[in-house]
Amino acid sequence: MSKMKEWGVREVVEDSSGNAGSAIAAYSAKARIECKIYVPQGTSSEKTAQIQAYGATLRKVRGSREKTAEVAWEAASRIPYASHCWNPFFLHGTKSFAFEVWEQMGWKTPDVLVLPIGHGTLFLGAYIGFKELREAGMIKRIPRLVGVQSAFCAPLYRAFIKGWREPRSIIEKQKTIAEGIGIAEPVRGRQILEAIQRTDGEILAVTEREIRMALKEMGRKGHFIEPTSAATIAGLKKYLRKKRRRETVVSTLTGTGLKSVGKML
């Protein structure tokens, strides 16, 4: 959005399952840029309320997340597309996650990074950030990247297991409580799989039961998180159970539970 403001853009369009839409709406408000956000009809009301609170125009689309992207893409023929999936500048915002992890760990890198993957914008941003740190001579290696997907919608997990270079679209995906990663057609799938391969990483799939168990467990520890964050924790637990060596593992909680209260009751 900083780049859009630099270019003098006055209006943008974005499609989202809620979180990225809220972020784009917030930064649009700050930059005084008009904003239209397209979301699936079933998006959590808490997320849509946040989008509207920032003054963005909300458009609900009947159908899948992929249908929502199609409608936004059509609108983008007339309005600049601030897509967190397609716009390359977005990844150079999320790469700051890697810089913050490095700084907060005392200028060291973790051995392993466990992150959720839907369209993979945080995942790829982290890869770009650590890659730039290595190229600048600040670190010796990039952490192993471990991605987490819901078993109900896991095109990248399937591609990883089968050794494919890019994922194949899931024609009939099941609805997952972790709506933030319920992406049947990740547009940067090839890049994600390449990042996995180059860091000797892997992709894990977690069940709805595992997600709900992690959600409940984190609540008991004082962390009220959204189901997509709980999917990451479920994947982290699965990774920790099978790891065979001593290593430093870092993960993250990507969203508050206040955004998805209706989905969790």
C-alpha positions in Angstrom: 0.0 0.0 0.0 3.0 2.3 0.5 3.9 1.6 -3.1 0.4 2.3 -4.3 0.4 5.7 -2.4 3.8 6.4 -4.0 2.4 5.8 -7.4 -0.6 8.1 -6.7 -3.2 5.3 -6.9 -6.6 6.5 -5.6 -8.5 3.2 -5.5 -7.7 -0.5 -5.1 -9.4 -3.8 -5.2 -8.6 -7.0 -3.2 -10.1 -10.4 -2.6 -9.6 -12.3 0.7 -11.0 -14.8 3.2 -10.8 -11.9 5.7 -7.4 -11.3 7.2 -5.5 -9.8 4.2 -8.7 -7.9 3.3 -8.7 -6.3 6.8 -5.0 -5.4 6.4 -5.4 -3.9 3.0 -8.5 -2.0 4.2 -6.6 -0.6 7.2 -3.6 0.6 5.2 -5.9 2.0 2.5 -7.6 4.1 5.3 -4.2 5.3 6.5 -3.1 6.2 2.9 -6.5 7.7 2.0 -7.0 5.3 -0.8 -10.5 4.1 -1.7 -10.8 0.3 -1.2 -13.1 -2.5 -2.4 -12.7 -5.9 -0.7 -14.3 -9.0 -2.1 -14.9 -11.9 0.3 -16.8 -15.2 0.1 -20.4 -15.1 1.4 -19.5 -17.3 4.4 -16.6 -15.2 5.7 -16.7 -14.6 9.5 -18.8 -11.6 10.4 -16.1 -10.4 12.7 -13.7 -10.1 9.8 -16.2 -8.3 7.6 -17.1 -5.9 10.4 -13.4 -5.0 10.7 -13.1 -4.4 7.0 -16.1 -2.1 7.0 -14.9 -0.3 10.1 -11.9 0.9 8.1 -14.3 2.5 5.6 -13.7 -0.1 2.8 -16.5 -1.1 0.5 -17.3 -4.8 1.2 -18.5 -7.1 -1.6 -19.8 -10.6 -0.6 -19.6 -13.2 -3.3 -21.7 -16.3 -3.5 -19.6 -19.4 -4.0 -16.1 -20.5 -3.3 -12.9 -18.6 -2.4 -11.8 -19.2 -6.0 -15.1 -17.7 -7.3 -14.4 -14.6 -5.2 -10.9 -14.3 -6.7 -12.5 -14.5 -10.2 -14.9 -11.7 -9.4 -12.1 -9.5 -8.0 -9.9 -10.2 -11.0 -12.7 -8.9 -13.3 -13.0 -5.8 -11.2 -9.2 -5.4 -11.4 -9.4 -4.8 -15.1 -10.6 -1.3 -14.1 -9.1 -0.8 -10.7 -5.5 -1.5 -9.5 -5.2 -4.9 -7.9 -3.7 -4.8 -4.3 -3.8 -8.6 -4.2 -1.7 -10.3 -1.5 -1.4 -13.3 -3.8 -0.4 -11.7 -7.1 1.1 -8.4 -6.3 4.9 -8.9 -5.8 5.3 -5.9 -3.5 3.1 -7.7 -0.9 5.8 -10.3 -0.4 8.3 -7.6 0.3 6.1 -6.5 3.2 5.7 -10.0 4.7 9.5 -10.6 4.4 9.9 -8.2 7.3 8.7 -11.2 9.5 12.0 -12.9 8.8 13.9 -9.7 9.8 12.0 -9.5 13.1 12.5 -13.1 14.0 16.3 -12.7 13.3 16.4 -9.6 15.4 14.4 -11.0 18.3 16.5 -14.1 18.4 19.6 -12.0 19.0 20.7 -11.9 15.3 20.5 -15.6 15.0 18.2 -17.8 12.8 16.0 -20.7 13.9 16.8 -24.1 12.6 13.1 -24.6 11.5 10.2 -22.3 10.7 6.7 -23.7 10.9 4.1 -21.6 9.1 0.5 -21.9 7.7 0.1 -22.1 3.9 -3.0 -21.0 2.0 -1.7 -18.8 -0.8 1.6 -18.8 1.0 2.2 -15.1 1.3 3.7 -15.2 4.8 5.5 -18.4 3.9 7.1 -16.9 0.8 7.8 -13.6 2.5 9.7 -15.4 5.2 11.7 -17.3 2.6 12.6 -14.1 0.7 13.5 -12.3 4.0 15.9 -15.0 5.1 17.3 -15.4 1.6 18.1 -11.7 1.5 19.8 -11.9 4.9 22.0 -14.8 3.6 22.9 -13.0 0.4 23.9 -10.0 2.5 26.2 -12.2 4.6 24.2 -11.7 7.8 23.3 -15.4 8.2 24.9 -18.6 7.0 21.7 -20.5 6.0 18.0 -20.2 5.6 15.9 -22.1 8.1 14.1 -25.3 7.1 10.6 -24.2 6.0 7.7 -26.4 7.2 4.3 -25.5 5.8 0.9 -26.6 7.4 -2.3 -27.2 5.5 -5.8 -28.4 6.4 -6.3 -32.0 5.3 -9.7 -30.8 3.9 -7.9 -28.5 1.5 -4.3 -29.5 0.9 -3.2 -29.1 -2.7 0.4 -28.3 -1.7 0.6 -31.2 0.7 -0.5 -33.5 -2.0 1.9 -32.1 -4.5 4.8 -32.4 -1.9 3.9 -36.0 -1.1 3.7 -37.0 -4.8 6.8 -35.1 -5.8 5.1 -32.7 -8.2 6.7 -29.5 -9.3 3.4 -27.6 -8.9 0.1 -28.3 -7.2 -3.1 -29.4 -9.0 -6.3 -27.7 -8.2 -8.7 -29.5 -5.8 -12.0 -29.7 -7.7 -14.2 -30.6 -4.7 -12.6 -29.2 -1.6 -14.2 -29.8 1.8 -15.0 -26.8 4.0 -12.4 -26.4 6.8 -12.7 -24.4 10.0 -9.3 -22.9 9.2 -10.8 -20.7 6.5 -7.6 -18.6 6.1 -5.8 -21.5 4.5 -8.7 -23.1 2.6 -7.2 -22.3 -0.8 -7.8 -24.9 -3.6 -5.7 -23.1 -6.2 -2.6 -21.4 -4.6 -1.4 -19.1 -7.4 2.3 -19.3 -6.3 2.2 -23.0 -5.7 5.4 -23.6 -7.8 7.3 -21.0 -5.9 6.2 -22.5 -2.5 7.3 -26.0 -3.5 10.6 -24.6 -4.8 11.2 -22.9 -1.4 10.4 -26.2 0.4 12.9 -28.0 -1.8 15.7 -25.5 -1.5 15.4 -25.5 2.3 15.0 -29.2 2.7 11.6 -28.5 4.2 8.3 -30.3 4.1 4.5 -29.8 4.2 2.2 -31.3 6.8 -1.6 -31.8 6.8 -3.7 -31.6 9.9 -7.3 -32.9 10.4 -10.2 -30.8 11.6 -10.1 -32.8 14.9 -6.4 -31.9 15.4 -7.2 -28.2 14.6 -10.0 -28.1 17.2 -7.9 -29.8 19.8 -5.1 -27.3 19.3 -7.6 -24.5 19.5 -8.9 -25.7 22.8 -5.4 -26.4 24.2 -4.2 -22.9 23.3 -7.3 -21.4 24.9 -6.4 -23.3 28.1 -2.9 -21.7 28.0 -4.4 -18.2 27.7 -4.2 -17.8 23.9 -7.5 -17.0 22.1 -6.6 -17.6 18.5 -8.5 -18.1 15.3 -8.8 -21.7 13.8 -6.2 -21.0 11.1 -3.6 -20.2 13.8 -4.7 -23.4 15.6 -4.0 -25.4 12.4 -0.4 -24.1 12.6 -0.1 -25.2 16.2 -1.5 -28.6 15.3 1.1 -28.9 12.6 3.8 -27.7 15.0 2.9 -30.4 17.4 3.0 -33.0 14.6 6.4 -31.8 13.6 7.8 -31.9 17.1 6.6 -35.4 17.7 8.6 -36.7 14.8 11.8 -34.6 14.9 14.9 -36.6 15.8 17.5 -34.0 16.7 17.9 -31.0 18.9 16.9 -27.9 17.0 15.4 -24.4 17.5 11.9 -24.3 16.0 9.9 -21.0 15.6 6.2 -20.7 14.7 3.7 -17.9 14.9 0.1 -17.1 15.8 -1.3 -15.3 12.7 -4.8 -14.2 13.9 -6.8 -13.5 17.0 -9.9 -15.6 17.9 -12.0 -12.4 18.0 -12.0 -12.6 14.2 -13.7 -16.0 14.1 -15.9 -16.3 17.2 -18.9 -17.4 15.2 -16.9 -20.2 13.6 -15.7 -21.6 16.8 -19.0 -21.9 18.8 
